[in-house]
Amino acid sequence: MALLSWLRGKSRPVRQRTTFDHPYRIQQPRIGFLNLLGVGGTELLEADKRVIGSLFSAVLESSVSPPQCDVLIIYGALQADGRPAGSAMSVREHIKTAGACVAVVANNNAPESCIEALRAPKDWPANIVMVIDRKSECFASFFGRLFTLMLSGKTMPMAWVELAPQVPGLDHADAPSTIFAAEAGHVAFGDCRTDR
């Protein structure tokens, strides 16, 4: 499958093939938390950071502009056009500014707004997750397990399918309700040379 990847330090993505056997690997991934919800997002951010922050080599936070990171967690109320309320930038623009290859809009949003956010121009390759329902503590627990599998060498799509098999009608009680756009494809963390 031909997908986009990029080279760190470049402002534009570089086209290269990422596959199950040749994923894009991030050494010592950094996570960034961007709180565009204000006081309402602080509690979510702190709860998520307690569970998943320790998995990363650096934990960065901002309430103004996205921190430079590999994984960007955004807290923002998506409007009907898909833009976070109070922000001049789209979700995709925040991801590109951060240089992230994995991004999660981590608070509950309407499915229609999530879909609109994904319609924006696709000029930066990233695997993007839009949360419809966090299902309380399920969010942090699920992403903690997902990122742990990625640190063990599994690519994001393979780890996702392991945790939440894509079977029509199957309810995943221990996973948040999401839309997952795997636009960067096979992204993994660490030195592992195989996902088998």
N, C-alpha and C positions, 0 to 999 in steps of 0.2 A: 504494500500500500504506500503510495507516494504521499508524504506529508511534509509539513514545514518544520524546520528546526532553525536554530540561530546560533550565532557565536557571541559569547559574552563580550561586552564592550562595543558592539556594533549597534548603530541606531536603526538599521534596517535588518529584517530577517534574511537569512541566507537559506536558499532552498537546498535541502538534502533529504535523503530517504531515511525515514525512521520505521523500523519494523520490529517485530517480536524478537528476532535474533540480533538486531542492531538498533537498540533503543538509544534515545538521547539520555545520557547519564549526567546527573548533577552531583558533583563532589561537594560535600559539606553544605547542603542546602540551607538557605536562610528563609525564615518566614517573616512576613510583614502583616501587621494588623492595621487596617485603615478604618477609623470610626467616623462615618459621615452621619450617624444618627444622633450624635451629641450624647447627653446624659443617658438617654434610653439605650444606647449601644454599649455603654461602659460595662454594665453588668454582664452582658453576653460575651464581650471581649475578654474580660477577666476570667470568666468561667472556662471559655475555650482555651485561653492561654495556659491555664493551670493544667489542663489535660494534654494538650498537644505541643505546647511551647518547648518542653524539654527534649523533644525529638530532633530539634534543629540546632545547627551550629550557632545561629544568632537569631534573636527575637527583636524585631523592630516595631515601633508603633508610631502612628501619626493620626491627627484629626484634621489635617489640612491637605497635604499632598501625599501620594503613595510613596512609601519607603522603597528603596532599591532592594529587591528580594527575588527569590525564585518561586516562592509560594505566597500569593497575596490573598488575605482574608478580608473581605469588604463587608462593612455593616452600613447599609443604606436603604432608605425607603424608595423603591423604584416607582416612578411616576408612570402614567399611561404610555408615554413615549419611550420608556425603558431607562431613562436617565435617573440617577440618584437625586432625590430632592435636595435643593440647595447647592448643587454642583454644576459647574459649567461643562464638565467633562462627562462623556459616556462611560459606562462600565469598561468597555474595550479600551478607551483612552487611558483610564486609570491603570489597567493591566499593562499596556504598552509603556507608560511612563515608569512603572515599577520595574520593567524588564522581566516580569514574571512569566513562567511557562505553565504554571498551575494557578488557577484563581477560583475562589469560592465567594459568592454573595451569600453570606452566612445567616441572615435573618429572614424571617418569613416574608414572602412577597407573593402577589397574585401571579398565577401562571401566565396571564396575558402580558403583564409587564416584563416578566422574565423572557418571554419569547421576543418581545420588542427589543429588549436589551441585546439579545443575540443577533438581531437583524442588522445591527450597525456594521459599517465596513470592516471587513476581516483583513486588516493589514498587519496584524501581529499574531503569530502562532501561539496558542495557549489552549490547554484543556480547561474548560470553564464549567463550573457547577453552579447552578442557580437553585437556591433553596425555596421550596414552596411551604414546607412545614418542617421545622426543626425537630418536632416530636420531643420537646424538652431535652433531657440529657442524652438522647439518642445521637444528636448531632456530634458532640465532642467525642463520644465513645466510638462512633463509626469512623470519623476521620482520624482518630488516634490509631485505630486498627489499620485503616487504609495506608496512612503514612508509614506505619511500622512495616507493613508488607513491602512498600516501595523502598524502604531502607534495606530490606533484606534482599533486594534485587528484582522484585516483580515490577513489571511496568504498571502504570496507573490503570489502563483498561483491564489488564489481567487481574489485578488486585480487586478492582471494582466488581468484576464478574464473580470472583471467588466469594466476596462478602455479600453481594446482592445479585444472585443469578437472574438474568433477564428472561424471565418466563412470564408470558402474558397472564394477567390475573393473579399472580403470586404477590401476596402482601408481605413486605419486609418490616415486621413490627419493630426490629431493632435498628432500623436505618431511617434517616430523614427522607421525606418526599422531595425529590429533586428532578431537575433537568440536567443531564450531563452531556455536554458537547465536547467530544474528544478530538478537538481540531488539531492538536499537536501530536496526537497519537501516543506512541509508546515512549513514555517518559518514566525514568526510574531514578533512584537516588543511590549514591555510593559507588564502590569499586566493583561490585559483582559483575562477572563477565557472562553470566548465563541466567536466564529466568526459569530454568527447568527445575 
